[in-house]
Amino acid sequence: MPVIWSVPAIVLRIVDGDTAHLLLDLGWHISYEARCRIIGINSPEIATAAGLEAKAFAETLLPIGGAVTFASHSLDKYGRPLGAITDADGEDFGAHMLSAGHAVALKD
């Protein structure tokens, strides 16, 4: 799937294991706050013990205030930006969630 745009962002909070609230830097001194859904993964619902564990693990990978890059692919069915998050070292957040067992892979 082609990347529509890639922007620097700051982590504002982790919503759950597959959604992060980011401050997206759109350029020209324009920022946009959005709940961003991670493409290709699904984590347990937050109301479950596994969901709380997934969120806690995600918070270790994406600390609040941390600089990341968000590569958007599209909007999801709820209008949220859908894409990949990479940290300052280029590590893919979704891949880490999958390898740690806190998410399962989804078909695009």
Residue pairs with C-beta under 8 A, 6 or more apart in sequence:
1 39
1 73
1 74
1 108
2 73
3 71
3 72
3 73
3 83
4 72
4 73
4 74
5 71
5 72
6 69
6 70
6 71
6 72
7 24
7 25
7 26
7 27
7 69
7 70
7 72
8 24
8 25
8 67
8 68
8 69
8 70
9 22
9 23
9 24
9 25
9 36
9 67
9 68
9 69
9 70
9 85
10 22
10 23
10 25
10 65
10 66
10 67
10 68
11 20
11 21
11 22
11 62
11 63
11 64
11 65
11 66
11 68
12 20
12 21
12 22
12 23
12 33
12 64
13 20
13 21
13 64
14 20
14 21
14 55
14 58
14 59
14 62
14 64
15 21
15 35
15 46
15 55
16 43
16 45
16 46
16 51
16 54
16 55
16 58
17 41
17 43
17 44
17 51
17 54
17 55
17 57
17 58
17 97
17 102
17 103
18 37
18 38
18 41
18 42
18 43
18 54
18 94
18 97
18 103
19 35
19 36
19 37
19 38
19 80
20 35
20 36
20 38
20 58
20 62
20 85
20 93
21 33
21 34
21 35
21 36
22 33
22 34
22 36
22 68
22 70
22 85
23 31
23 32
23 33
24 31
24 32
24 33
24 34
24 36
24 70
24 81
25 31
26 32
34 80
34 81
35 80
36 70
36 72
36 80
36 81
36 82
36 83
36 85
37 76
37 78
37 80
37 81
37 82
37 83
38 82
38 83
38 84
38 85
38 93
38 94
38 97
38 103
39 73
39 82
39 83
39 84
39 94
39 108
40 84
40 94
40 105
40 106
40 108
41 94
41 97
41 98
41 103
41 104
41 105
41 106
42 103
42 104
42 106
43 51
43 54
43 55
43 58
43 97
43 102
43 103
43 104
44 50
44 51
44 53
44 54
44 102
45 51
46 52
46 55
50 102
53 102
54 97
54 102
54 103
57 97
57 100
57 102
58 93
58 97
58 102
61 87
61 93
61 96
61 97
62 68
62 85
62 87
62 93
66 87
66 88
67 87
67 88
68 85
68 86
68 87
68 88
68 93
69 85
69 86
70 81
70 83
70 84
70 85
71 83
71 84
71 85
71 86
72 81
72 82
72 83
73 82
73 83
73 84
74 82
74 83
75 81
75 82
76 82
84 92
84 93
84 94
85 92
85 93
85 94
86 92
86 93
87 93
94 103
97 103
98 104
98 105
